[in-house]
Amino acid sequence: MKQVLLDCDVLLDVLLKRQPFVLDSAQVLDAVATVKIEGYLAGHAVTNIYYILRRQFMQNCHSRSHPRQSGLA
């Protein structure tokens, strides 16, 4: 079985639905889930994924609680 070291962007593409990469990344993760390949992550990828997801979540929360008002500088 082929062993593949996955970049954290593969997971982030799927988790954040980032276009245009989400479909290709989902296919890679599906291959891992169906045991067609063995997928691995570097140890530092876990903390990078956490940091990026948390930052994105915080930005989304901030933008929802402070909507921009049109016409104001």
N, C-alpha and C positions, 0 to 999 in steps of 0.2 A: 504494500500500500504506500502511496506517495505521501510524504510528510511535507507540510507547508508551514512556513513561518508567516503568520498574518500580520500585516501592518495594522495599527490601531485604527487607521482611516477606514478599513473595511467594515469594522463594527460601527464606527461613527456614521458612516454613510447610511447604514440601515437604521440605526437608532434615531438619527436626526432626519431621515428621509431626504438626504442631500442629493440633489439632481446635478448632473446626469448620471451619477455613479451608483445610485441605490439599487438598480436592477442587477447590475453585474456583481456588486458586493453581496446581494441577497443570494445569488446563484452560488457564490463561493461558500457562504455560510450553510446553504442547503446541502452542498456536497459534503461538508463536515458533518452536518446533522444526520445525513443518511449513510455515513461511514464510507463514502467513496474516497475520501482523503482524510488524513490526520492533520488537524489544524492546531497550531501552537501560537501563543502570544509571548512576547518578551515580557519579563517581569515589570519593566518600567511602563509598559503599555497600559496596565491596569490603572496606575495612578494618573497617567495622561488622559485616559478615557473618563475617569471620575472628574478630573479637573475641568475638562471641556464640557461634559454634560452638566456639571454644576453651574459653570459660567453661563451656559446657554439657558438653563432653567432660571437663573437669577435675572438675566436680561429679559426673559419673557415675563416674569413676575413684575419686574420694574415697569416695563412698557404697559402692562395691563393696569397697574395701579396709578400710573401717571400718564394718561393719554395726552398726546400733544394737542394743543388747541390751535386750530388754523387761524392765521392772521396775527398771531402774537410772536414777537421776536424773543 
